[in-house]
Amino acid sequence: MRSPIYIAIANLKGGTGKTTMAAWLAYALAYMGKRVVMIDLDPQAHLTNVWLKSEPSKTIEPNIWNYLYGGECKGLLRKVDKNLDLKLIPSDIIEYSKYWAESRTPDTFDSSQGLRNIRKEIALRRKGGYDYIIIDCPPDPGYAKIGVYAADYIIIPTDVTDISLRGTYLFTTSLLLAAMGRAKQAHMLGIIINRVFKRFIPKSARRWLDMIEAKLKEYSLNNIELGKRIYDPILFNTIVPQSKDIGKIVLKRERIIPKVFSKGGRVANIFKQLAEEVEWRITHFKPLI
């Protein structure tokens, strides 16, 4: 039985499109016939709210926090689309707040192993297991590391604003490299630019991206093994445009992704292209060093 590929969608800066990217990419992969599970690792549960109807005063159980704080895997998977093999392990802010109030923080590395152990549960639920596990990581450094430690590949989404690119620079050249140093299976798959008009990337953004690439190459020269786990080029060819449909899923909690894919068009094609590029980069991994 082939093990699923774990992909963490991560960045230290909030509001860079991590949840949006996780939701659309997961659906695109499932639309292409892949078997996909999404894990909502963000206490704010935006990814969960994209797919599940919930009331603010009620807890969604079981959820990822039950499991990370000592619970069992049983019952974690929720089917979110009747036509595709797409499932979700939900988050819940009420459940998370109980542990936060008790000042209980799980060990990040131990918890990451817990995420990878989930594969035993999902493999049992379907003969042959699943192809991809997409982890939506929060901007919190501690919990983001849980996702990065568990991942085989990390994707970093960002828009082209100065503050987002600054967060991307800090994440890729500090926390991510440190985490990859401990998680020997983790690879940096690349940075995805989103929320741009007509594929235009400003010169100021290009400077940030050049700085990130130069810094990663500098680290890689001092650590060849690490350099072999960073994809070259670091920037995805696929650029995700600004679109009211893409943002609606989080801002307005509208479940429109299946509708967009059923109609086809520019947004659906962009994410199909992105899913194909993700698969290409994994299959034909080209190291920075």
PASE-351221 format. One record per residue (C-alpha): residue number from 1; residue in three letters; chain; z, x, y. Coordinates in Angstrom, 2 decimals. Example, Ala and Ser with C-alpha at 12.3 -4.5 7.8 and 13.67 -1.06 7.14 Angstrom:
2
(dodo 1 'ALA' 'A' (7.80 12.30 -4.50))
(dodo 2 'SER' 'A' (7.14 13.67 -1.06))
//
This chain:
289
(dodo 1 'MET' 'A' (0.00 0.00 0.00))
(dodo 2 'ARG' 'A' (-1.11 1.48 3.33))
(dodo 3 'SER' 'A' (1.60 1.72 5.96))
(dodo 4 'PRO' 'A' (0.92 -0.03 9.28))
(dodo 5 'ILE' 'A' (0.18 2.00 12.37))
(dodo 6 'TYR' 'A' (2.90 1.70 15.02))
(dodo 7 'ILE' 'A' (1.70 1.71 18.65))
(dodo 8 'ALA' 'A' (4.21 1.74 21.53))
(dodo 9 'ILE' 'A' (3.09 0.43 24.94))
(dodo 10 'ALA' 'A' (5.38 2.31 27.32))
(dodo 11 'ASN' 'A' (5.97 3.54 30.86))
(dodo 12 'LEU' 'A' (9.08 4.24 32.93))
(dodo 13 'LYS' 'A' (7.78 2.13 35.83))
(dodo 14 'GLY' 'A' (8.17 -1.61 35.58))
(dodo 15 'GLY' 'A' (5.28 -3.87 36.52))
(dodo 16 'THR' 'A' (2.51 -1.58 35.24))
(dodo 17 'GLY' 'A' (1.17 -4.17 32.79))
(dodo 18 'LYS' 'A' (2.94 -3.16 29.57))
(dodo 19 'THR' 'A' (3.55 -6.71 28.35))
(dodo 20 'THR' 'A' (0.10 -7.85 29.43))
(dodo 21 'MET' 'A' (-1.46 -4.92 27.60))
(dodo 22 'ALA' 'A' (0.59 -5.50 24.46))
(dodo 23 'ALA' 'A' (-0.30 -9.20 24.30))
(dodo 24 'TRP' 'A' (-4.03 -8.86 24.95))
(dodo 25 'LEU' 'A' (-4.51 -5.74 22.80))
(dodo 26 'ALA' 'A' (-2.63 -7.27 19.87))
(dodo 27 'TYR' 'A' (-4.73 -10.42 20.08))
(dodo 28 'ALA' 'A' (-7.98 -8.44 20.35))
(dodo 29 'LEU' 'A' (-7.11 -6.43 17.23))
(dodo 30 'ALA' 'A' (-6.22 -9.62 15.35))
(dodo 31 'TYR' 'A' (-9.44 -11.25 16.59))
(dodo 32 'MET' 'A' (-11.33 -8.32 15.03))
(dodo 33 'GLY' 'A' (-9.77 -9.16 11.68))
(dodo 34 'LYS' 'A' (-6.78 -6.82 11.76))
(dodo 35 'ARG' 'A' (-3.32 -7.90 10.63))
(dodo 36 'VAL' 'A' (-1.00 -7.43 13.59))
(dodo 37 'VAL' 'A' (2.70 -7.75 14.38))
(dodo 38 'MET' 'A' (4.05 -7.56 17.94))
(dodo 39 'ILE' 'A' (7.63 -6.40 18.59))
(dodo 40 'ASP' 'A' (9.19 -7.46 21.89))
(dodo 41 'LEU' 'A' (11.63 -4.66 22.70))
(dodo 42 'ASP' 'A' (12.19 -5.76 26.30))
(dodo 43 'PRO' 'A' (15.46 -7.68 26.95))
(dodo 44 'GLN' 'A' (13.61 -9.80 29.54))
(dodo 45 'ALA' 'A' (11.50 -11.16 26.65))
(dodo 46 'HIS' 'A' (8.26 -11.55 28.62))
(dodo 47 'LEU' 'A' (6.12 -10.99 25.51))
(dodo 48 'THR' 'A' (8.16 -13.57 23.62))
(dodo 49 'ASN' 'A' (7.65 -16.08 26.43))
(dodo 50 'VAL' 'A' (3.90 -15.51 26.25))
(dodo 51 'TRP' 'A' (3.79 -16.83 22.69))
(dodo 52 'LEU' 'A' (6.87 -18.99 22.06))
(dodo 53 'LYS' 'A' (8.17 -22.03 23.88))
(dodo 54 'SER' 'A' (11.82 -21.56 24.76))
(dodo 55 'GLU' 'A' (14.50 -23.15 26.91))
(dodo 56 'PRO' 'A' (16.48 -20.89 29.30))
(dodo 57 'SER' 'A' (19.83 -22.02 27.88))
(dodo 58 'LYS' 'A' (18.92 -21.62 24.21))
(dodo 59 'THR' 'A' (18.79 -18.44 22.15))
(dodo 60 'ILE' 'A' (15.74 -17.59 20.07))
(dodo 61 'GLU' 'A' (17.12 -16.55 16.71))
(dodo 62 'PRO' 'A' (16.72 -14.38 14.80))
(dodo 63 'ASN' 'A' (15.50 -11.79 17.28))
(dodo 64 'ILE' 'A' (15.10 -8.03 17.60))
(dodo 65 'TRP' 'A' (18.61 -7.56 19.03))
(dodo 66 'ASN' 'A' (20.24 -9.23 16.02))
(dodo 67 'TYR' 'A' (18.45 -6.68 13.89))
(dodo 68 'LEU' 'A' (19.00 -3.54 16.00))
(dodo 69 'TYR' 'A' (22.70 -4.30 16.23))
(dodo 70 'GLY' 'A' (23.17 -4.52 12.48))
(dodo 71 'GLY' 'A' (21.48 -7.69 11.28))
(dodo 72 'GLU' 'A' (18.92 -8.19 8.53))
(dodo 73 'CYS' 'A' (15.12 -8.28 8.74))
(dodo 74 'LYS' 'A' (14.88 -11.68 7.08))
(dodo 75 'GLY' 'A' (13.23 -14.34 9.20))
(dodo 76 'LEU' 'A' (12.27 -12.06 12.11))
(dodo 77 'LEU' 'A' (8.54 -12.70 11.92))
(dodo 78 'ARG' 'A' (7.12 -15.65 13.86))
(dodo 79 'LYS' 'A' (3.51 -16.73 13.42))
(dodo 80 'VAL' 'A' (1.98 -17.26 16.87))
(dodo 81 'ASP' 'A' (-1.63 -18.18 16.12))
(dodo 82 'LYS' 'A' (-2.81 -20.53 13.39))
(dodo 83 'ASN' 'A' (-6.26 -18.93 13.17))
(dodo 84 'LEU' 'A' (-5.34 -15.23 13.16))
(dodo 85 'ASP' 'A' (-2.99 -12.95 11.24))
(dodo 86 'LEU' 'A' (-0.87 -12.35 14.33))
(dodo 87 'LYS' 'A' (2.93 -12.46 14.31))
(dodo 88 'LEU' 'A' (5.79 -11.72 16.69))
(dodo 89 'ILE' 'A' (9.31 -10.33 16.39))
(dodo 90 'PRO' 'A' (10.90 -11.97 19.45))
(dodo 91 'SER' 'A' (13.40 -10.74 22.01))
(dodo 92 'ASP' 'A' (16.05 -12.82 23.72))
(dodo 93 'ILE' 'A' (17.88 -12.03 26.96))
(dodo 94 'ILE' 'A' (20.90 -14.19 26.07))
(dodo 95 'GLU' 'A' (21.42 -12.39 22.77))
(dodo 96 'TYR' 'A' (20.89 -8.99 24.41))
(dodo 97 'SER' 'A' (23.41 -9.81 27.17))
(dodo 98 'LYS' 'A' (26.15 -10.31 24.57))
(dodo 99 'TYR' 'A' (25.85 -6.69 23.47))
(dodo 100 'TRP' 'A' (25.35 -5.46 27.01))
(dodo 101 'ALA' 'A' (28.57 -7.22 28.10))
(dodo 102 'GLU' 'A' (30.39 -5.41 25.31))
(dodo 103 'SER' 'A' (28.91 -2.09 26.50))
(dodo 104 'ARG' 'A' (27.33 -1.63 23.11))
(dodo 105 'THR' 'A' (24.25 0.59 23.10))
(dodo 106 'PRO' 'A' (22.56 1.42 19.81))
(dodo 107 'ASP' 'A' (21.74 5.04 19.03))
(dodo 108 'THR' 'A' (18.12 5.35 20.10))
(dodo 109 'PHE' 'A' (16.94 7.52 17.21))
(dodo 110 'ASP' 'A' (18.79 5.51 14.55))
(dodo 111 'SER' 'A' (17.42 2.29 16.01))
(dodo 112 'SER' 'A' (13.88 3.68 15.98))
(dodo 113 'GLN' 'A' (14.23 4.26 12.26))
(dodo 114 'GLY' 'A' (15.33 0.66 12.03))
(dodo 115 'LEU' 'A' (12.09 -0.44 13.69))
(dodo 116 'ARG' 'A' (10.10 1.58 11.19))
(dodo 117 'ASN' 'A' (12.10 0.06 8.34))
(dodo 118 'ILE' 'A' (10.86 -3.35 9.43))
(dodo 119 'ARG' 'A' (7.62 -2.40 7.67))
(dodo 120 'LYS' 'A' (9.38 -3.07 4.36))
(dodo 121 'GLU' 'A' (9.96 -6.66 5.40))
(dodo 122 'ILE' 'A' (6.49 -7.27 6.77))
(dodo 123 'ALA' 'A' (4.85 -5.62 3.79))
(dodo 124 'LEU' 'A' (6.63 -8.07 1.49))
(dodo 125 'ARG' 'A' (5.48 -11.03 3.57))
(dodo 126 'ARG' 'A' (1.81 -10.33 2.95))
(dodo 127 'LYS' 'A' (0.14 -8.45 0.13))
(dodo 128 'GLY' 'A' (-1.16 -5.21 1.55))
(dodo 129 'GLY' 'A' (1.11 -5.30 4.56))
(dodo 130 'TYR' 'A' (-0.14 -5.16 8.14))
(dodo 131 'ASP' 'A' (-2.56 -2.90 10.00))
(dodo 132 'TYR' 'A' (-0.88 -2.56 13.39))
(dodo 133 'ILE' 'A' (2.60 -2.97 14.86))
(dodo 134 'ILE' 'A' (2.43 -3.22 18.67))
(dodo 135 'ILE' 'A' (5.76 -2.45 20.40))
(dodo 136 'ASP' 'A' (6.23 -3.70 23.97))
(dodo 137 'CYS' 'A' (8.73 -1.22 25.46))
(dodo 138 'PRO' 'A' (10.93 -1.94 28.50))
(dodo 139 'PRO' 'A' (11.02 0.39 31.55))
(dodo 140 'ASP' 'A' (14.59 1.34 30.62))
(dodo 141 'PRO' 'A' (14.55 5.00 29.41))
(dodo 142 'GLY' 'A' (17.02 4.41 26.57))
(dodo 143 'TYR' 'A' (15.29 1.45 24.99))
(dodo 144 'ALA' 'A' (11.83 2.87 25.72))
(dodo 145 'LYS' 'A' (12.78 5.86 23.60))
(dodo 146 'ILE' 'A' (13.54 3.55 20.68))
(dodo 147 'GLY' 'A' (9.92 2.40 20.78))
(dodo 148 'VAL' 'A' (8.51 5.88 21.28))
(dodo 149 'TYR' 'A' (10.59 7.34 18.44))
(dodo 150 'ALA' 'A' (9.32 4.59 16.14))
(dodo 151 'ALA' 'A' (5.67 4.92 17.16))
(dodo 152 'ASP' 'A' (2.79 6.78 15.59))
(dodo 153 'TYR' 'A' (0.86 6.47 18.86))
(dodo 154 'ILE' 'A' (1.87 5.81 22.47))
(dodo 155 'ILE' 'A' (-0.31 4.11 25.07))
(dodo 156 'ILE' 'A' (0.68 4.30 28.75))
(dodo 157 'PRO' 'A' (-0.67 1.55 31.02))
(dodo 158 'THR' 'A' (-0.67 1.97 34.79))
(dodo 159 'ASP' 'A' (-2.30 0.54 37.87))
(dodo 160 'VAL' 'A' (-3.65 2.76 40.62))
(dodo 161 'THR' 'A' (-0.83 2.36 43.14))
(dodo 162 'ASP' 'A' (1.07 5.48 44.16))
(dodo 163 'ILE' 'A' (4.43 4.20 42.88))
(dodo 164 'SER' 'A' (3.04 3.28 39.44))
(dodo 165 'LEU' 'A' (1.26 6.61 39.05))
(dodo 166 'ARG' 'A' (4.42 8.44 40.08))
(dodo 167 'GLY' 'A' (6.26 6.63 37.29))
(dodo 168 'THR' 'A' (3.44 7.47 34.89))
(dodo 169 'TYR' 'A' (3.64 11.14 35.87))
(dodo 170 'LEU' 'A' (7.41 11.23 35.30))
(dodo 171 'PHE' 'A' (7.13 9.40 31.99))
(dodo 172 'THR' 'A' (4.31 11.46 30.49))
(dodo 173 'THR' 'A' (5.58 14.85 31.62))
(dodo 174 'SER' 'A' (9.29 14.39 30.89))
(dodo 175 'LEU' 'A' (10.67 11.58 28.72))
(dodo 176 'LEU' 'A' (7.55 11.22 26.56))
(dodo 177 'LEU' 'A' (7.20 14.91 25.80))
(dodo 178 'ALA' 'A' (10.91 15.18 25.00))
(dodo 179 'ALA' 'A' (10.74 12.16 22.71))
(dodo 180 'MET' 'A' (7.61 13.45 20.96))
(dodo 181 'GLY' 'A' (9.43 16.72 20.40))
(dodo 182 'ARG' 'A' (11.96 14.83 18.28))
(dodo 183 'ALA' 'A' (9.64 12.24 16.75))
(dodo 184 'LYS' 'A' (7.21 14.53 14.93))
(dodo 185 'GLN' 'A' (4.88 11.69 13.92))
(dodo 186 'ALA' 'A' (4.33 10.48 17.51))
(dodo 187 'HIS' 'A' (1.00 11.05 19.29))
(dodo 188 'MET' 'A' (0.04 10.31 22.89))
(dodo 189 'LEU' 'A' (-3.11 8.20 22.61))
(dodo 190 'GLY' 'A' (-3.80 8.04 26.33))
(dodo 191 'ILE' 'A' (-3.39 6.34 29.70))
(dodo 192 'ILE' 'A' (-5.06 2.99 30.39))
(dodo 193 'ILE' 'A' (-5.91 2.11 33.97))
(dodo 194 'ASN' 'A' (-5.60 -1.59 34.75))
(dodo 195 'ARG' 'A' (-5.69 -4.02 37.68))
(dodo 196 'VAL' 'A' (-8.62 -2.35 39.40))
(dodo 197 'PHE' 'A' (-11.57 -3.86 41.26))
(dodo 198 'LYS' 'A' (-15.06 -3.03 39.98))
(dodo 199 'ARG' 'A' (-13.82 -0.05 37.93))
(dodo 200 'PHE' 'A' (-13.03 1.80 41.16))
(dodo 201 'ILE' 'A' (-10.31 4.46 40.91))
(dodo 202 'PRO' 'A' (-9.24 5.81 44.34))
(dodo 203 'LYS' 'A' (-9.18 9.54 45.04))
(dodo 204 'SER' 'A' (-5.39 9.45 45.41))
(dodo 205 'ALA' 'A' (-5.10 8.02 41.89))
(dodo 206 'ARG' 'A' (-7.49 10.65 40.54))
(dodo 207 'ARG' 'A' (-5.22 13.34 42.00))
(dodo 208 'TRP' 'A' (-2.23 11.91 40.11))
(dodo 209 'LEU' 'A' (-4.22 11.74 36.89))
(dodo 210 'ASP' 'A' (-5.44 15.33 37.35))
(dodo 211 'MET' 'A' (-1.82 16.43 37.93))
(dodo 212 'ILE' 'A' (-0.71 14.69 34.73))
(dodo 213 'GLU' 'A' (-3.49 16.31 32.70))
(dodo 214 'ALA' 'A' (-2.77 19.76 34.16))
(dodo 215 'LYS' 'A' (0.95 19.41 33.40))
(dodo 216 'LEU' 'A' (0.31 18.28 29.83))
(dodo 217 'LYS' 'A' (-2.05 21.21 29.25))
(dodo 218 'GLU' 'A' (0.56 23.59 30.66))
(dodo 219 'TYR' 'A' (3.20 22.24 28.25))
(dodo 220 'SER' 'A' (0.72 22.33 25.41))
(dodo 221 'LEU' 'A' (-0.04 26.01 25.93))
(dodo 222 'ASN' 'A' (3.66 26.71 25.42))
(dodo 223 'ASN' 'A' (3.93 24.29 22.50))
(dodo 224 'ILE' 'A' (0.73 24.25 20.46))
(dodo 225 'GLU' 'A' (2.05 21.78 17.92))
(dodo 226 'LEU' 'A' (2.85 19.29 20.66))
(dodo 227 'GLY' 'A' (-0.57 19.81 22.24))
(dodo 228 'LYS' 'A' (-2.18 18.86 18.96))
(dodo 229 'ARG' 'A' (-0.57 15.40 19.30))
(dodo 230 'ILE' 'A' (-1.96 14.61 22.77))
(dodo 231 'TYR' 'A' (-5.42 13.03 22.89))
(dodo 232 'ASP' 'A' (-8.16 14.64 24.96))
(dodo 233 'PRO' 'A' (-9.21 13.17 27.35))
(dodo 234 'ILE' 'A' (-5.93 11.56 28.34))
(dodo 235 'LEU' 'A' (-7.65 8.71 30.22))
(dodo 236 'PHE' 'A' (-9.14 5.82 28.24))
(dodo 237 'ASN' 'A' (-12.79 5.06 28.98))
(dodo 238 'THR' 'A' (-11.98 1.34 29.06))
(dodo 239 'ILE' 'A' (-10.63 0.22 32.42))
(dodo 240 'VAL' 'A' (-9.01 -3.20 32.66))
(dodo 241 'PRO' 'A' (-10.03 -5.11 35.78))
(dodo 242 'GLN' 'A' (-8.00 -7.26 38.12))
(dodo 243 'SER' 'A' (-8.21 -10.82 36.79))
(dodo 244 'LYS' 'A' (-6.26 -14.02 37.35))
(dodo 245 'ASP' 'A' (-6.59 -14.86 33.63))
(dodo 246 'ILE' 'A' (-5.03 -11.57 32.51))
(dodo 247 'GLY' 'A' (-1.94 -11.94 34.69))
(dodo 248 'LYS' 'A' (-1.32 -15.63 34.07))
(dodo 249 'ILE' 'A' (0.31 -15.05 30.69))
(dodo 250 'VAL' 'A' (3.36 -13.37 32.25))
(dodo 251 'LEU' 'A' (3.47 -14.76 35.78))
(dodo 252 'LYS' 'A' (2.93 -18.41 34.83))
(dodo 253 'ARG' 'A' (3.77 -18.24 31.11))
(dodo 254 'GLU' 'A' (0.38 -19.74 30.28))
(dodo 255 'ARG' 'A' (-0.79 -19.32 26.70))
(dodo 256 'ILE' 'A' (-4.42 -18.75 27.60))
(dodo 257 'ILE' 'A' (-5.40 -15.72 25.50))
(dodo 258 'PRO' 'A' (-6.82 -17.76 22.58))
(dodo 259 'LYS' 'A' (-8.78 -19.93 25.03))
(dodo 260 'VAL' 'A' (-10.25 -16.89 26.78))
(dodo 261 'PHE' 'A' (-11.35 -15.33 23.49))
(dodo 262 'SER' 'A' (-12.82 -18.59 22.20))
(dodo 263 'LYS' 'A' (-14.99 -18.88 25.31))
(dodo 264 'GLY' 'A' (-15.98 -15.22 25.39))
(dodo 265 'GLY' 'A' (-16.94 -13.60 28.67))
(dodo 266 'ARG' 'A' (-15.89 -10.53 30.64))
(dodo 267 'VAL' 'A' (-12.12 -10.47 29.98))
(dodo 268 'ALA' 'A' (-12.47 -11.06 26.23))
(dodo 269 'ASN' 'A' (-15.17 -8.38 26.03))
(dodo 270 'ILE' 'A' (-13.02 -5.87 27.94))
(dodo 271 'PHE' 'A' (-10.15 -6.21 25.48))
(dodo 272 'LYS' 'A' (-12.46 -6.13 22.46))
(dodo 273 'GLN' 'A' (-13.85 -2.89 23.88))
(dodo 274 'LEU' 'A' (-10.31 -1.59 24.41))
(dodo 275 'ALA' 'A' (-9.29 -2.47 20.84))
(dodo 276 'GLU' 'A' (-12.37 -0.65 19.53))
(dodo 277 'GLU' 'A' (-11.54 2.41 21.63))
(dodo 278 'VAL' 'A' (-7.94 2.40 20.37))
(dodo 279 'GLU' 'A' (-9.22 2.40 16.78))
(dodo 280 'TRP' 'A' (-11.76 5.12 17.58))
(dodo 281 'ARG' 'A' (-9.13 7.38 19.16))
(dodo 282 'ILE' 'A' (-6.83 6.96 16.18))
(dodo 283 'THR' 'A' (-9.57 7.53 13.61))
(dodo 284 'HIS' 'A' (-11.21 10.44 15.48))
(dodo 285 'PHE' 'A' (-8.13 11.96 17.11))
(dodo 286 'LYS' 'A' (-9.19 14.85 19.36))
(dodo 287 'PRO' 'A' (-6.24 17.06 20.39))
(dodo 288 'LEU' 'A' (-5.72 18.46 23.88))
(dodo 289 'ILE' 'A' (-5.23 21.94 22.42))
//
